[in-house]
Amino acid sequence: MITKEFLLSFFKQKVSQPISFRDISDRLNLALSERRKMKKLLRELVDEGSVIRTRKGLYGTSEEMSLITGYFEAHRDGYGFVILEKPGERDIFIPARATLGAMDNDRVIARIENKHRREGSIIRILQRAHTRIAGTFEAGRAGFYVRPKNRAIPFDLYISHKETNKAKDGDSVIAEIISYPADKSPPSGKIVKILKKPESPLDEVEGIIDEFNLPRRFPHDVIEEAKTLYAEGIEAKNHKRKDLCVLPTVTIDGERAKDFDDAISIKKTDEGYKLWVHIADVGFYVKEDSLLDIEARKRGTSVYFPDRVIPMLPKELSEDLCSLKPKVDRLAFTVEMDFSKHGDRLDAKFYPSIINSNERMTYTSVKKVVVDEDRHERKKYDYLLHDFETMGELCNILKSWRIKRGSLDFDLPEPEVLLDIQGNPEDIIRAERNFAHMIIEEFMIAANEAIAEHLEGLGIPNLYRIHEEPDPLKLEDMMKIITSLGVLKNRKGIKPKDFPSLLKQIQGAPEEEIINHMILRSLKQARYSAVNVGHFGLASESYSHFTSPIRRYPDLIVHRILRETLAKKHLSDKRLKELESILPGIAFHSSRMERQADEAEREVLDAMRAWFMKDKIGEEFRGKVVSITPYGLKIRLKDYYVEGFLHVSFMTDDFYQYDEGNMRLRGIHKKKIFSIGDELSVRIDRVDMEEREIIFGI
């Protein structure tokens, strides 16, 4: 029986050089019908990047040919990096001349040209990340083009006269790509939508939804499937579940949250603590390969904007049937954990349950109870006071244990956009992250680790959340900046294992937040993988996402794997191989959709900042330098959580040179120096609404 797994095993064990189709058939002694099937399977393996077909028609594995598969991370200057799908490997630098026209997030095959410098060239593009691009339509003597808004896209898109859709010079448009860059032909496309000039922040968000081709609504048949499930409710579905309705249980979320993924219960024991983490049992309703499942897999994640959510699941499920609302019975998947008084996890059990949350708590309210000891709030929730205090105790113990083992504890402020009734930004502030946030974070980390360790211990294929160690070259660059700030003395080098002690050294220093941001930027992006290499940031040997299945597709996959493992005790070899074959694709797609959601959320935030500041041109503010480039200073204002750029050409009191060794700007004549962390007064000179940038003058 010829299968993909059989062919891959054949290549790895029996083939030492590229081999023809006929030679493979002869060596395997295949009949004519089997040869036809093998041709189809080989084509699929080549499309996936697992097997390479050379220009001479020979087949071999990528490892044998010094080829690697990964996704391309493009830089606006044309070059980029291939982030390998195989975890634990350093990125491959791709010069601008060797990108083969690859675009940001494309899945590619690259050849390693220089192993020492980790440099290579892209030889094939397996999967395009972009089918549409947003940009500006330009009509000139040479023809019609779309100049991409995304600066990481290294080419303009040619538009034939019949594909302009009546676009005019200077129009903001969405273009569908007809052909991608090739050796002898430029990329071409057609205009599918002309974007009206945004007259409000609401219009701006609508435009960004178009830019990223995000879905505005669910297909009709998906909605119908969701409505059918909603109509059925949870009646008669409680068999084979542990009834935890009498257990005191709460959800803790933000004020505006509607999709409650998780709830918690706690009590003290003779050994220490017993913690229940209840997660919405989305997998019970959303069956594998159902219409809902296919749509959720395609979306990958919910996308959160200040004025709305683009959900992964229809609101009938995300905001009601699956959401762990208070005072109603809800189906859950519970992780029950026992901890010692010192934070060691003594035991963990996993089972489907039915719960009834006592209260829908907010982070603000829990902080008032636990930290502020607010009399009114404590009286209101007096029957839960002991539980909240116990949660605080266990949170401190777990956090202390996690930091001790080497976890990185970044407490970085995030911007929060406050909107008025019309949806206009009326303020941009630092989002408060209080002790109640930490309680939920620690308990979710504990549950995610328990699940991952359990499945890995059983040898069950799983979808892991991995975070690889930072690239040594990025560490060197970061250390140059930190050393120039004078925070560290006599530190010539730093290794990843030194990060926790570094964070401890800078705690309380004026430069703490800036250095934290630098360290964060030097780290690789966490992603999903079927291969476990651990989570560097959490110092966790085994980690999965399990606690947010309403808004993240990987969590739903882990739920299914765990449910099947608990129900069957032993998975067949066929099922294990099936999981091994589907998980890498899900991991890759989910990681890509997560990156797209992050980019869209950043664009909306930049747009909101621009709309908020556009009426403040000419006003002066105090700010702090958070980054320095040869082109100028990136400055964050003190009054608002807003960043802008002070271009070196606007610094007219002198000629400034970039001191790369010390990461600072230095005046040639007056010797004035600008370093990271410096405070200065700036004026809002211009707000570029199209580029969503704030330009400062000094």
N, C-alpha and C positions, 0 to 999 in steps of 0.2 A: 504494500500500500504506500504510494508515493505521497508524502506530505511536505509542507514547508520545513517542519522540524527535521524530517529525515534528510532532506536535501542540504540543509545547513550543517547537520552532523557529518554528512558525506564530505562536504567541502573542507570542514575543519580537520577531519581525521585522515582523509584519503587523497586530498589534492594539495600539491606543493607548488604548482605554477598554474597560470591561466589555462583553461581547458575548453575545448569546443563542445557544442551541443551533441555532436555525433559521438565524441569520446565519452561523454557522460553516459549517454544511452547504451553504448557498447559495454562500458565497465559495469553498469547496473543490469545489463542483459534485459532491457525493457522491450515489451511487446509494443506494437504500433499504437494501440489505444492508450497505453501508459505513457508513451512518448508525447502524445498530444497533451495529456494532462500535465506532464512535466514542463512542457513549453509554457503553458499557462501559469504554472506555479513559479517558474523562473522569471517570467515577466513581472509577476507581483513582487517577488523578492528584489528585483532590480528597481521597481518603482518605490519600494520601501527604503532602499539604500543598503539592505543587508548583503546583497550580492552586486558586484559591478560587472557590467558588460563593456568590454573594450571596443575601440573603433574597428578592430579586426574580427569582432564577434565572439571573442573568447570570454569565459566566465571565471570569476574568482571572488574571494572575500575581500572586503575593504582593508582588513588588517594586513593581508599579504602584499597589498599594493601600496602601502604607506598612505592609505586614504582614510579620511575620517568623516563621520556624518554629524551634523549639528545644525544649529540655527545661526543665521548671520545677524550680528549686531552692528548696524551701520552707524558711521559717524558723519556729521554734516560736511566734513572736509573730504569725503570720498572713500577713505579707508574704513576698515572695520575689523571685527573679530568674529571667529567662528566659535561659538560656545558648544562644546562637545556634548552629544547625548550621553556618551559613556561617562558616568560621574567620576570625580577624582582626578581628571586630567586637566592640565592647564589649557587656557584658551589659545587659539591660533591666530596670529596677526595676519591680516590680509591687506596688502598695499592697494592703493586706489586702482592701479593698472591691472590688478589680478582679481577683481570682484566678479567679472563676467556679467555685470549688470544686475547683480543680486541686490534686492531691496531689504530694508530692515525687517527682521523676523522671518525671512525666507528660510526654508529648510534646504540645506545644501550638502554636497559632497565636496570636500577640499583635499588637495594633495599637500602633504607636508614637504616643503622644499628645503627648509633648514631646521633640523631638530633642535639645535642648540639655541637658536634665536626664537624658536616656535613661530616660524613664518611660513606661509603657504599661499596657495592660489585655489580659487574655486573652479572646479572642473564641470560641475553639473548642479542645476537647480532642481530639486526634487518636488518642492511644493511652494507655491507662491502664497505669501501672507496677504498681499494686497490685490484685490480685483478692481478696486476703485481708488481714486485719489482726489483730494480736494485741492483746489489751487485757483490761480488767477488766469483768466483767458486773455491771451495776447494775440492781436492781429497785426501782422507786419508784412513787409515786402516779401519776406521769405516764406510766408504762409501763416498758418494758425497753430498756436501752441498753448499748452497749459503749463504754467510754472507752479510746481507743487508747493503747498503750504508747509509740508513736512520737509525740513531742510536735510534730513537724512536720506531723502530720495535723490539720487545723484543725476537725474536727467529730467529734461522737459518732455512733455508728451505731445507728439505731432497729431493734429486733428485735421482730417480732410474737410474740404468745403461742404460736402454733403452730410457731415457728422457734427456740424457746429450747433445744431438745434437753436439757431437764431441768436447765439451768444454774441455779445458785443465786447469790444476791447475794454479790458479792465474789470469785467464781470467776475464775481466769485462763483465758481462752478464745481460740480462734481462730475468727474470724467470716469467712464468705464474703460479699463485697459483692454484693447483688442489684441495687440501684440506686444511682447516684452522685448527689451534690448537684445539684439543679436549682433554677430560679428560685422555684418555688412548693412544692417538696416536699423533705423532708429525706432524707438517704441512709439506705438500709435494708439489712439483711443477715440471715443466718441462722447460728446457732452450728453449726460443723462438728466442733469438738473442744473438750473440757474438759481443760485441762492440770492435772496433779496438781502439788501444791506440791512444788518440788524439795527432796529430802532429801540431795542430794550434788551436787558439781560436775558429775558425769556427767549427772544429771537436768537440771541447768541447761543444759548444752550441747544436750541433746535438745530442750528447750523452745525454745532459740534457733533450732535447725534448723526447728522448726515455725513460729516467728515469721516467718522469712524464706522459708518455703515451699521450703526447699532439698531436693533429691532425696536420698532415703536409699539407693536402689538403682537399678540400670539395668533397663529393660524386658527381658523374657525374650528377645525376638527380637534385641535389641542384644547381649546376652550370648552368644547362640548364634553371631552373626556374629563376635564377638571370638574365641570358642573355635575356630571354623573356621579363622580366620587363624592362631591360635596353633598349631593342629595341623599346618598346612602349614609353619610355620617359615620360614626364609629360604633353604631349599634351592632350587636351580635359579632363583634370582632375582638372580644376580650378574652377568648379562650386561649389557653397556653400562655397567659401573661401573669406576671406577678402583680398583685393589686397593692399599690402603694398610696392609695388615695387618702389614707388616714395619716400618712407621714407628713409632718410640717415641711412645706416646700415653697420656695419663692423663685421668681425670675428677677434678674437685675440687669437692666438695659438703659440706654439713653432715653431722654424724654420723648424723642420723636419716633422711636422704634415701633414697628408694627409686627415684624416677623421675629417671634421669640423662639430661637433655636434651643436654648438651654435653660434648665432650672436646677436648683441645688437644694440638698437636704444635708443636715449634719447632726452628729451627737458625739458626746464624749464617751469613751469606753475605759475599761481598766487599763488597757494597753496604751491608749492615746486617743485616737479619733477615728470615727467612721464617717466617710463622706460619700454621698450619692450624687453623681452627676447624671441628670436625666436629659437626654437629647431627643428632639422631635423625631419620631419614627417615620421619616419621609419614605423610606424604602418599602414600607408596608403598603403604601398607596401607589407609589410610582414604580411600576413593575419594569423589569429589564426589557428593553426594545419596544415598550409601549410608545404611543405618540408623545406623551409627556416626557418620557425618558429621552427620546431622540432629540426633542427640542431643547431639553435641559443640557444634554451633552454638547449640542451645537453652541449654546450660549456660554456654557462653562462656569459662569459666575454672575451674580447680580452686580449691577453698576450703580454706585451711589453718588448723586449730585445734591447740591444744597437744596434744590427745590423739588426733587423727585427721586424715585428709584426705578431703574429698569430691571425688573426681577427675573430670576432664572426660572421661576415657576409662577403660574397664574395666581392672582390674589386669592382665589377661592381656596387654594392650598397654603400659599406663603403667609397670608395674613389671617387665615381662619382655621381650616381643618387641621393643618399641621402645626400651626403656631400654638405654643404652650400658654394659652390665655388663662387668666385667673378664674377661679370658681367654676370651671367646667372640666369634665373628664377629658383627658388627652392621652393618645398612645405615644409611648416613649421607648427609647432604648437606653437602659440604665447601666452605668458603670459604678459598681459599689466597691469602694476601696477602704482598706484599713491601714492606718498609719500609726507608727510609734510616736511617743512624745517628742522624739528628736527628728521626725519627718521621714523615717524609712517607710517605704511602702511594704507592708507585711503580707497583704493579700489583695486580690482583685477578682471580682466576679462580673459577668456580663449577661444581661438577659432582657427580653422584651418586657415592658411593664405598662401599667396604666396609672396615671398620676392625676392629681387635682391640685393645681397651684393655689396656695392661700392668698398670695399677694403678687401684684405686678409692681415691683420696686424699681426705683431709678437710682443711678449712681449718686445723684445729689442727696436723695433721701437717706440712703444707707450711710453716706458720709456724715450726715447730721446725727444719725443714731450712734455710730461707732466712734467717730473722731470728735465731732463737735459736742456730743452729749446734749443735744438740743432737747429741752424738757418736753416741748409740745410733740416733737417727732417720736420721742421715746414712749410717751404716753399712748400715742396713736397705735404703735406697734408693740405694746408691752408684752403681748403673748409670744413674741418672737425675739425679744431682747437677748435672751440667753443664746439662741442660735446665732444671731449676728455677732455677738462677742466671741463665740467659739469659732466662727468663720475667720474673724480677725486674727485670733491666736494661730490657727492652722496656716493661714496665709503667710504670716511672718515666719513661721517655722519652715515652710516649703520654700519660700523665697531665699531665706538664709542658706538653706541646703543647696539650692540651685546655684547661687552665687559662689558658694564654697567649691563646688565641683568645676567651676570655670565658665559658667554662663555669663554672657554679656548683658548687662542691665542698662539699656539706654532709656533714659527718661526724657525724650525729646518732645518739645511742644509741637503741636500740630495746629494749623490755622483752622478757624471755624468761621464760616460766613453766616452772618445774621441777616435775614431778609425781612423786609416790611410786607404789608398786606398785598401790595402789587407785585411782589417778587423781586424788588430792587434791593441790592445790598446796602444795609444801613450801618453796618460795622463789620470789621474783620478782626477777630480777636484770637488770642491763644486759647485753644480748646483746653478746658480743665481736665486733667487726668488725676483723679484722686485715689484714695485708698480702696474705695469700692471697685474701681477698675482693676486694681491689682488683685483683689480677691478673686474676681472672675478669671483673670488671666492665669493665675497660679492653678486654679482648680481645673481649667480647661487643658493646660499644659500637662497636668498630672493624668487626666483621662486619656489624652492623645498618646502619651507615652505608654500607658498601661495597655492600650489596644495594640499598638505597634509591636511591643515586646511580646505580647501573647501570641499574635499571629506569626511573628518571626520565629518564636520558640517552637511552634508546631510545624514550621517549614512550609507554611502556606504563602503562595505569591500574594503580594500586597502592593498598594500604592503608597509610597513613602513621601514625606515632605523632607527634602534634603537641603542642606546648606553647606557648600564646600568651603574649604579654607581659602583665604584670600590669595591672590596672585602675588608672588614675591616682588615683582617690579612695581606693582601698585603700592605695596608696603613701603618700598624705598622712597617713592615720591611723597607719600604721606608723612614719612618721618622727617623729610627735609623741611616740610612746613611746620610740623610740631616743634622741631628743634629750633627753627627760626623764631618761634614765639617765646623761647626762653623758659618754657614751662618745665622741660626735662633737662637735667644736668648730666653730662657724661654718658649719654645714651647714643652710641653709634649705630646700633641696629635694634630691630625688634622682630620677634617671631610671633606667630598667631597665639601661641600659648601665653604670651606676655600681656595680651589685651586686657584681661581682668585687672591685673595690677596697675596697668597704665590708667584705666578708667578710675581706679581708686586714688591714684596720685593726683589726678586733676580735679577730683571732686571738690566743689566749692570755689575753684579758681574762676576768675572772670572769663577765661577762655573755654570753660568747660563745655558749654553748648556747641561752640564752633568746632572744637576738637572731636566731640561726639559725632557731629555731622560728617567730619572728614573720615573718621574711622568707618562710619556707616557707608560712605561712598566707596571706600577701598574694598569693602566686602563684596563677594559675589551675591547675585540675587538668589534667594531661596526658590526652589522649584519642585515639581513633582517628578518622581522617578520610580520605576519598577525595581531598581537596584538601590539597596540601602548603603549609604556611605556616612550616615549620621547627620546630625544638625549642629554645625559649628557654633552658631550664635547661642543656642540653648545648651551647648555642651551635652547633648543628648545622643546616645548611641543608636537609638531607634525611635523614630517619630513619624506619626501619620496625622492627617487632618480627619477628624471624626465628628467634631462638635458643632458644625454649621451646615448640615445637609440641606437646609432651605435655600441657602445662598451660594453654596460651592458644590460643584459636581463631584470632585474627588472624594468628599466626605460621604456622599451617597454611595459611591463605589465601595468604600471601606465598610460601610454599614452592610451592604449586600454580602461581601466576603465573610464578615463576621457572622451574620445570620446563618449563612449556608454552613459555615464551619460548626456552629453550635447545634444546628439541626441534624446534620449528617454525621458528625463526629469524625468521619474519615472521607476525604474527597477522592474521587477516582483519579487515576493517572490521566485519563482523557480530559477531565475537568481542570486538573492542575496545568496541563499543557495549554488548554484553552485560555486560562487566565494569564499564563506567561506570554501568550501571543497577543492578547488584546490590551494588556496594561501599558506597555510602552507607548502605544498610539494615544491612549487616553491621557497619559502623563504629559506627552508633548503638546497635545491640543489644549489641555487645561492650563498648562503653563503659559502658552501663547495668549489665550483668552484673558488670563489674569494680567499679563503685561499690557494688553490692549485696554483693559478696564482701568488700570492705573494711569495710562497715558491720557485717556479720555477725562478721567477725574482731575488730572493735573491741568489739562487745557481749560476745563470749566473753571477751576480755581483761578488760573491766570486771567481768564476773561472777567470773572467777578472782580478781581483786583483792579483791572483796567477800568471797568465801569464805575467802581467805587471812587477811584482817584481822578477821573477825568474832569470833575468839577473843582479840583483842588490845584489846578495849574497856577504857578506863581507863589503858592504857599510854601513856607519853610518848615522843616522838621529836623529833629535830631535822629541820627541813625548810627548803626554799627557796621563796619566792614566785615562781611562774612566770607568773601572770596575775592581773589585777585588774579587777573589774567594780564597778558601783554596789552590788552585793549582797554583795560580800566578796572573799576571796582564794582563789585556787587554789594549792595547795601540794604540792610533790613531796618525799617523804621522802628522807633521806640513806641510811638503812639498807636500805631496800627500794625498788625502782623502782615506787613506788605514789603516785598522786596523789589528793588529796581536797579538800574545800571547807570553808573557814572562813567561815561566814555572818556578816555584819556585826552581826546581832542577838546573836551569841555573844560579841562583843567588848565586854564589859560595863564596862570600866574608863573608858569615855568614849563620847560620841556622835561617830560618824565620818561625814564627808562625802566624797563622791567628787569628786576634782579631775580633771575630764576633760582639761584642757589638759596636765597632767603625768602623767596615768594613775596616780594614787595615791590612797590613803585618808588623810584628815587628821583628827585628833581636834580637836573644837571647843574644848575647855577646856585639855587638857594639851598640845595641839599635836603630839602624837606622829604620826609619818608612817610609813606602810607603802608601800614602793615595790617594783617588780619586782626580783628578785635578793636581797632581804633574807632573812636567815636568822633563824628563830625556833623556839621550842619549842612543840609542839602536843600535845594529848591526843586520843586516839581516843574521841570522845563517843558516836558511833552509827554503825552500818553498816546502811544501808537496802538489804536484800537484794532487795526488789522493784524498786527504781529502780537497783540496782547502784551505789550511791554511798557514799562514805566521808565522814562528817561530823566535822570537827575542832572542838575547843575550844581556847582559847588558855591 
